[in-house]
Amino acid sequence: MADTRGTILVVDDDPATVEVLSDYLAGKRLGVARAHSLDEALAELESERPEAVVISLRLGESDGLDAVRRIREANVQVGLLVMAEQDDVERAKEALTLGAMDYLLKPIDFDYLGRAIDKALAASSPSPDFADAPMAPAGSSSPAGLLYTLALEVFRSTRPLGPEARASVGAALEQAALAAMQRGVSGEKAEVIRALNQVRTMIRFAQDLGDISAETAGRLDEHMGRARRSVGLS
């Protein structure tokens, strides 16, 4: 709706949890889509095109980590937050390596949820000026040009990945590279640095998992180094 800040898809097999979260989000001027299973979530993701997804790691007969993979595979840009029980912290951390942006432990801290949603909305949407901003050509030595070249090389490297590798690290790597490029266009240095740190981490994961070769990782590291130096990092 026009008067909302975006749409959030809430996914939990407990209807009461879905309703509580939905009421809270609606009070924050957010549209809400609801799902109680992975199949429903994938259908809502396609039909509602939410800016962010809040999903429980315990989702009936579906494995929560598989759900994270499937959602990230279906949409590389959507902000993805996971909810976990207190004894599921390690799985929640694993979800971060699969493309989730953050995790929340139950019972939900609503102040933290609000801040996490704001970050997810910011990361999933291009800068308002991004579509109209002049794009630096690949190979340009400007910060924007180096970030564009890095993103281009990331996508070249992830295109050959198989479905499992793409769902695990490929999509998260692409998302982080796009975020760095978009924030670079709008001059958001702190967000560029955050995204570049995520890109570097995902490159290491991809190499350690055998998804990309040492040669590919080395090439990406070279572009990463140039992009980092352009924003004052070593």
FIMIPA-451026 format. One record per residue: residue in one letter; x, y, z of N, C-alpha, C in turn. Coordinates in steps of 0.05 Angstrom, whole numbers, plus 5000, padded with zeros to 4 digits. Layout:
N
NULUM   resn     nu     nv     nw    cau    cav    caw     cu     cv     cw
NULUM      A      X      Y      Z      X      Y      Z      X      Y      Z
...
//
This chain:
234
NULUM   resn     nu     nv     nw    cau    cav    caw     cu     cv     cw
NULUM      M   5017   4976   5000   5000   5000   5000   5017   5025   5000
NULUM      A   5006   5047   4990   5022   5071   4986   5031   5083   5012
NULUM      D   5015   5080   5034   5022   5093   5059   5039   5076   5077
NULUM      T   5050   5054   5067   5067   5036   5082   5096   5040   5074
NULUM      R   5114   5032   5092   5143   5034   5086   5153   5010   5071
NULUM      G   5137   4990   5068   5145   4965   5054   5128   4942   5065
NULUM      T   5132   4919   5054   5117   4895   5062   5136   4874   5074
NULUM      I   5128   4863   5096   5143   4843   5110   5128   4816   5109
NULUM      L   5141   4795   5101   5129   4768   5102   5137   4755   5128
NULUM      V   5117   4747   5144   5121   4734   5170   5115   4704   5166
NULUM      V   5134   4687   5173   5131   4658   5168   5136   4643   5194
NULUM      D   5116   4630   5205   5118   4614   5229   5095   4594   5229
NULUM      D   5100   4570   5239   5078   4550   5239   5060   4554   5263
NULUM      D   5066   4574   5280   5049   4580   5303   5032   4605   5295
NULUM      P   5006   4601   5291   4989   4624   5283   4990   4647   5302
NULUM      A   4992   4641   5328   4992   4663   5348   5017   4681   5345
NULUM      T   5040   4668   5339   5064   4684   5335   5061   4701   5310
NULUM      V   5050   4690   5289   5046   4705   5265   5029   4730   5270
NULUM      E   5007   4726   5285   4989   4748   5290   5002   4770   5308
NULUM      V   5016   4761   5328   5030   4781   5346   5050   4798   5330
NULUM      L   5066   4784   5314   5085   4799   5298   5072   4817   5277
NULUM      S   5050   4807   5265   5036   4822   5245   5024   4847   5257
NULUM      D   5013   4845   5281   5001   4869   5294   5023   4889   5300
NULUM      Y   5046   4880   5309   5068   4898   5315   5078   4912   5290
NULUM      L   5082   4897   5269   5092   4909   5244   5072   4928   5231
NULUM      A   5046   4921   5233   5026   4939   5222   5026   4966   5237
NULUM      G   5033   4966   5263   5035   4990   5278   5059   5007   5271
NULUM      K   5077   4995   5256   5101   5009   5246   5098   5018   5217
NULUM      R   5074   5020   5208   5068   5028   5180   5080   5009   5160
NULUM      L   5078   4984   5166   5088   4963   5147   5065   4945   5139
NULUM      G   5065   4939   5113   5046   4919   5104   5055   4891   5112
NULUM      V   5037   4873   5116   5044   4846   5126   5032   4824   5108
NULUM      A   5049   4805   5101   5039   4780   5088   5045   4758   5108
NULUM      R   5028   4737   5108   5030   4716   5128   5033   4689   5114
NULUM      A   5049   4671   5127   5051   4644   5117   5057   4626   5141
NULUM      H   5048   4601   5140   5052   4582   5162   5068   4558   5153
NULUM      S   5078   4558   5129   5094   4535   5119   5113   4546   5097
NULUM      L   5132   4529   5090   5151   4538   5069   5137   4542   5043
NULUM      D   5119   4523   5036   5105   4526   5010   5089   4552   5009
NULUM      E   5075   4558   5031   5060   4583   5032   5079   4607   5030
NULUM      A   5102   4605   5044   5121   4628   5043   5131   4633   5015
NULUM      L   5137   4611   5000   5147   4615   4973   5126   4627   4955
NULUM      A   5101   4619   4959   5079   4630   4944   5075   4660   4950
NULUM      E   5076   4667   4976   5073   4695   4983   5097   4712   4973
NULUM      L   5120   4700   4974   5144   4714   4964   5141   4721   4935
NULUM      E   5128   4703   4919   5124   4708   4891   5101   4728   4886
NULUM      S   5080   4726   4901   5056   4743   4896   5058   4770   4909
NULUM      E   5069   4772   4933   5069   4797   4948   5095   4813   4944
NULUM      R   5116   4800   4935   5142   4814   4932   5150   4831   4956
NULUM      P   5152   4818   4980   5159   4833   5004   5187   4844   5003
NULUM      E   5192   4865   5018   5219   4875   5020   5236   4860   5041
NULUM      A   5222   4846   5060   5237   4831   5080   5220   4807   5088
NULUM      V   5234   4786   5098   5221   4762   5108   5231   4757   5136
NULUM      V   5212   4752   5155   5219   4743   5182   5209   4714   5184
NULUM      I   5227   4695   5187   5220   4667   5186   5230   4651   5210
NULUM      S   5214   4633   5220   5222   4617   5242   5240   4593   5232
NULUM      L   5260   4586   5248   5276   4563   5241   5262   4537   5246
NULUM      R   5241   4538   5262   5224   4514   5267   5198   4518   5252
NULUM      L   5195   4503   5231   5173   4508   5212   5160   4482   5205
NULUM      G   5147   4470   5225   5133   4445   5221   5152   4423   5211
NULUM      E   5145   4410   5189   5161   4388   5179   5184   4398   5162
NULUM      S   5185   4423   5155   5206   4435   5139   5230   4442   5156
NULUM      D   5254   4437   5146   5278   4446   5160   5282   4476   5156
NULUM      G   5286   4490   5178   5288   4519   5176   5311   4528   5159
NULUM      L   5334   4515   5161   5357   4523   5145   5352   4518   5115
NULUM      D   5338   4497   5109   5330   4492   5081   5311   4514   5072
NULUM      A   5294   4523   5089   5275   4544   5082   5290   4570   5076
NULUM      V   5311   4576   5092   5328   4599   5087   5341   4597   5060
NULUM      R   5351   4574   5054   5364   4569   5027   5344   4574   5005
NULUM      R   5321   4562   5008   5300   4564   4986   5291   4592   4982
NULUM      I   5287   4607   5003   5278   4635   5001   5300   4652   4988
NULUM      R   5325   4648   4997   5347   4663   4986   5351   4656   4956
NULUM      E   5347   4631   4949   5350   4623   4921   5328   4636   4904
NULUM      A   5304   4638   4916   5281   4650   4901   5284   4680   4898
NULUM      N   5297   4693   4917   5299   4722   4917   5325   4730   4930
NULUM      V   5344   4740   4914   5371   4746   4925   5371   4773   4939
NULUM      Q   5351   4789   4935   5352   4816   4946   5336   4820   4971
NULUM      V   5316   4803   4977   5298   4807   5000   5314   4806   5026
NULUM      G   5308   4825   5044   5320   4824   5071   5310   4800   5086
NULUM      L   5327   4784   5097   5319   4758   5109   5328   4757   5139
NULUM      L   5309   4755   5157   5314   4753   5185   5302   4726   5195
NULUM      V   5317   4713   5213   5308   4687   5223   5301   4690   5253
NULUM      M   5281   4675   5262   5274   4673   5290   5282   4645   5300
NULUM      A   5293   4644   5324   5303   4619   5334   5297   4616   5364
NULUM      E   5293   4592   5373   5291   4586   5401   5318   4589   5414
NULUM      Q   5318   4591   5441   5343   4596   5455   5363   4573   5450
NULUM      D   5354   4549   5446   5372   4526   5442   5379   4522   5413
NULUM      D   5371   4541   5396   5377   4540   5367   5397   4561   5358
NULUM      V   5413   4571   5376   5431   4593   5370   5451   4585   5348
NULUM      E   5462   4561   5350   5482   4553   5330   5470   4551   5302
NULUM      R   5445   4541   5300   5432   4539   5274   5425   4568   5264
NULUM      A   5419   4586   5282   5414   4613   5274   5439   4626   5263
NULUM      K   5461   4620   5275   5487   4631   5264   5493   4618   5237
NULUM      E   5486   4593   5234   5490   4580   5208   5473   4593   5187
NULUM      A   5449   4602   5195   5431   4615   5175   5444   4641   5164
NULUM      L   5461   4654   5180   5475   4678   5170   5493   4671   5147
NULUM      T   5505   4647   5147   5523   4639   5125   5507   4632   5100
NULUM      L   5481   4628   5103   5464   4621   5081   5450   4645   5069
NULUM      G   5455   4668   5079   5443   4692   5067   5425   4708   5085
NULUM      A   5419   4698   5110   5403   4714   5129   5419   4738   5138
NULUM      M   5406   4760   5143   5420   4785   5152   5424   4785   5182
NULUM      D   5405   4773   5197   5407   4774   5226   5388   4753   5237
NULUM      Y   5391   4748   5263   5373   4729   5276   5362   4741   5302
NULUM      L   5339   4732   5310   5326   4741   5334   5319   4716   5351
NULUM      L   5324   4718   5376   5317   4696   5394   5290   4700   5407
NULUM      K   5275   4678   5409   5249   4680   5422   5253   4677   5452
NULUM      P   5236   4691   5469   5216   4711   5461   5228   4735   5447
NULUM      I   5213   4746   5428   5224   4767   5411   5227   4793   5426
NULUM      D   5250   4805   5423   5255   4832   5433   5245   4851   5411
NULUM      F   5223   4864   5415   5210   4880   5394   5226   4905   5387
NULUM      D   5241   4916   5406   5258   4939   5399   5280   4930   5379
NULUM      Y   5291   4907   5385   5312   4896   5367   5300   4889   5340
NULUM      L   5276   4877   5340   5263   4870   5316   5258   4895   5299
NULUM      G   5249   4917   5311   5245   4941   5296   5270   4952   5282
NULUM      R   5292   4951   5297   5318   4960   5285   5327   4941   5263
NULUM      A   5323   4915   5267   5331   4895   5246   5314   4899   5221
NULUM      I   5288   4904   5225   5271   4908   5202   5280   4933   5186
NULUM      D   5286   4955   5200   5295   4979   5187   5320   4974   5170
NULUM      K   5339   4958   5181   5363   4952   5166   5357   4934   5142
NULUM      A   5339   4915   5146   5331   4897   5124   5318   4913   5101
NULUM      L   5301   4932   5108   5288   4948   5088   5309   4965   5073
NULUM      A   5328   4976   5088   5348   4993   5075   5366   4976   5056
NULUM      A   5373   4952   5065   5391   4935   5049   5377   4923   5025
NULUM      S   5351   4919   5026   5337   4906   5004   5329   4925   4982
NULUM      S   5329   4951   4988   5320   4971   4969   5344   4987   4959
NULUM      P   5345   4992   4933   5366   5009   4922   5363   5037   4934
NULUM      S   5385   5052   4935   5384   5080   4942   5363   5094   4925
NULUM      P   5348   5114   4935   5328   5128   4919   5340   5140   4894
NULUM      D   5366   5147   4894   5378   5159   4871   5392   5138   4853
NULUM      F   5391   5113   4861   5407   5092   4847   5399   5089   4818
NULUM      A   5373   5088   4813   5364   5083   4786   5372   5105   4767
NULUM      D   5373   5130   4776   5378   5153   4759   5407   5162   4760
NULUM      A   5423   5150   4779   5450   5159   4782   5467   5149   4759
NULUM      P   5486   5165   4749   5504   5156   4728   5522   5134   4739
NULUM      M   5523   5112   4724   5539   5089   4733   5567   5091   4722
NULUM      A   5587   5089   4740   5615   5090   4731   5621   5065   4714
NULUM      P   5635   5067   4693   5641   5044   4676   5660   5024   4690
NULUM      A   5658   4999   4683   5676   4979   4694   5704   4987   4687
NULUM      G   5723   4984   4706   5750   4992   4702   5757   5020   4711
NULUM      S   5736   5036   4717   5741   5063   4727   5755   5061   4754
NULUM      S   5773   5081   4759   5788   5081   4784   5774   5095   4806
NULUM      S   5750   5106   4801   5735   5119   4822   5724   5098   4841
NULUM      P   5717   5106   4866   5705   5086   4884   5680   5073   4872
NULUM      A   5662   5088   4859   5638   5076   4848   5646   5057   4825
NULUM      G   5666   5064   4809   5674   5046   4788   5686   5021   4798
NULUM      L   5703   5022   4819   5715   4999   4831   5694   4980   4844
NULUM      L   5674   4992   4856   5653   4976   4868   5636   4963   4847
NULUM      Y   5631   4977   4825   5617   4965   4802   5633   4941   4791
NULUM      T   5659   4945   4787   5675   4924   4776   5676   4900   4795
NULUM      L   5677   4905   4821   5676   4883   4841   5650   4867   4838
NULUM      A   5628   4881   4837   5602   4868   4834   5601   4852   4808
NULUM      L   5611   4863   4787   5611   4849   4761   5627   4824   4763
NULUM      E   5651   4825   4775   5667   4801   4778   5654   4780   4796
NULUM      V   5640   4789   4817   5626   4770   4834   5605   4755   4818
NULUM      F   5589   4769   4802   5568   4756   4787   5580   4737   4766
NULUM      R   5603   4745   4754   5616   4727   4735   5625   4701   4749
NULUM      S   5634   4704   4774   5644   4681   4789   5621   4663   4799
NULUM      T   5598   4674   4805   5576   4658   4816   5558   4646   4794
NULUM      R   5560   4656   4770   5543   4645   4749   5546   4615   4744
NULUM      P   5571   4604   4746   5574   4575   4741   5567   4558   4765
NULUM      L   5560   4569   4788   5555   4553   4811   5530   4535   4808
NULUM      G   5531   4511   4820   5508   4494   4819   5487   4504   4838
NULUM      P   5463   4492   4838   5440   4501   4854   5447   4502   4884
NULUM      E   5460   4481   4895   5466   4481   4923   5485   4503   4931
NULUM      A   5506   4506   4916   5526   4527   4922   5513   4555   4919
NULUM      R   5497   4559   4899   5484   4585   4895   5465   4591   4918
NULUM      A   5451   4571   4927   5432   4576   4949   5446   4581   4975
NULUM      S   5470   4570   4979   5484   4574   5004   5500   4600   5005
NULUM      V   5521   4601   4988   5538   4625   4990   5536   4643   4966
NULUM      G   5528   4633   4943   5527   4649   4918   5508   4672   4920
NULUM      A   5484   4667   4929   5464   4688   4931   5472   4710   4951
NULUM      A   5483   4701   4974   5491   4720   4995   5515   4737   4985
NULUM      L   5533   4725   4970   5556   4740   4959   5546   4760   4938
NULUM      E   5527   4753   4921   5516   4771   4902   5502   4794   4915
NULUM      Q   5486   4788   4936   5471   4809   4950   5490   4829   4963
NULUM      A   5511   4819   4976   5530   4837   4989   5544   4855   4969
NULUM      A   5552   4843   4946   5565   4859   4925   5547   4881   4914
NULUM      L   5522   4874   4909   5503   4894   4900   5498   4916   4920
NULUM      A   5497   4908   4946   5493   4928   4967   5516   4948   4968
NULUM      A   5540   4937   4965   5564   4955   4965   5563   4974   4942
NULUM      M   5555   4964   4919   5554   4981   4895   5533   5003   4898
NULUM      Q   5509   4995   4908   5487   5013   4911   5494   5035   4931
NULUM      R   5505   5027   4954   5511   5046   4975   5534   5064   4966
NULUM      G   5552   5054   4949   5573   5070   4939   5563   5093   4921
NULUM      V   5542   5087   4905   5530   5108   4888   5519   5130   4905
NULUM      S   5507   5123   4928   5494   5144   4945   5512   5155   4966
NULUM      G   5538   5146   4966   5557   5157   4985   5554   5149   5013
NULUM      E   5542   5126   5019   5538   5116   5046   5562   5099   5054
NULUM      K   5584   5113   5063   5609   5099   5068   5607   5077   5088
NULUM      A   5594   5082   5110   5592   5062   5131   5578   5036   5121
NULUM      E   5557   5040   5105   5543   5017   5094   5560   5002   5072
NULUM      V   5576   5018   5057   5594   5006   5038   5614   4988   5052
NULUM      I   5625   4998   5074   5645   4982   5089   5633   4957   5100
NULUM      R   5608   4959   5111   5595   4936   5121   5590   4915   5100
NULUM      A   5582   4924   5076   5577   4905   5054   5602   4893   5044
NULUM      L   5624   4909   5043   5650   4898   5034   5660   4877   5053
NULUM      N   5657   4881   5079   5665   4861   5098   5650   4835   5094
NULUM      Q   5624   4838   5088   5608   4814   5083   5617   4800   5057
NULUM      V   5623   4815   5036   5634   4803   5012   5659   4787   5017
NULUM      R   5677   4799   5032   5703   4786   5038   5698   4760   5054
NULUM      T   5680   4760   5073   5673   4736   5088   5661   4714   5070
NULUM      M   5643   4722   5053   5630   4703   5035   5650   4691   5015
NULUM      I   5669   4707   5006   5690   4696   4988   5705   4674   5002
NULUM      R   5712   4679   5027   5727   4659   5042   5710   4633   5046
NULUM      F   5685   4637   5053   5667   4614   5056   5666   4598   5030
NULUM      A   5662   4612   5008   5659   4599   4982   5684   4583   4975
NULUM      Q   5708   4594   4981   5732   4579   4975   5736   4556   4994
NULUM      D   5731   4560   5020   5734   4538   5039   5715   4515   5034
NULUM      L   5691   4521   5023   5671   4501   5017   5677   4487   4990
NULUM      G   5696   4498   4975   5702   4487   4949   5683   4496   4927
NULUM      D   5668   4517   4932   5649   4527   4912   5663   4544   4891
NULUM      I   5684   4557   4898   5700   4572   4879   5729   4563   4882
NULUM      S   5745   4565   4861   5773   4557   4861   5790   4578   4875
NULUM      A   5814   4570   4882   5833   4589   4894   5839   4611   4874
NULUM      E   5840   4604   4849   5846   4625   4828   5823   4645   4828
NULUM      T   5798   4636   4828   5776   4654   4828   5775   4671   4853
NULUM      A   5780   4659   4876   5781   4674   4901   5803   4695   4901
NULUM      G   5826   4688   4890   5848   4707   4888   5841   4731   4870
NULUM      R   5827   4725   4848   5819   4747   4830   5799   4766   4844
NULUM      L   5780   4754   4859   5760   4770   4873   5774   4786   4895
NULUM      D   5794   4773   4909   5808   4788   4930   5823   4812   4919
NULUM      E   5833   4810   4895   5847   4833   4882   5827   4856   4878
NULUM      H   5804   4850   4867   5784   4870   4863   5773   4881   4890
NULUM      M   5771   4863   4909   5762   4871   4936   5782   4891   4948
NULUM      G   5808   4885   4945   5829   4902   4956   5827   4930   4944
NULUM      R   5823   4932   4918   5821   4958   4905   5797   4973   4915
NULUM      A   5774   4959   4917   5750   4972   4927   5753   4981   4956
NULUM      R   5765   4965   4972   5769   4973   5001   5787   4997   5003
NULUM      R   5809   4997   4988   5827   5020   4989   5814   5046   4980
NULUM      S   5795   5043   4961   5781   5067   4951   5764   5081   4971
NULUM      V   5756   5066   4992   5739   5078   5014   5755   5080   5040
NULUM      G   5782   5079   5037   5799   5084   5060   5805   5060   5078
NULUM      L   5800   5036   5068   5806   5012   5084   5832   4999   5074
NULUM      S   5844   4983   5091   5868   4969   5083   5862   4942   5072
//
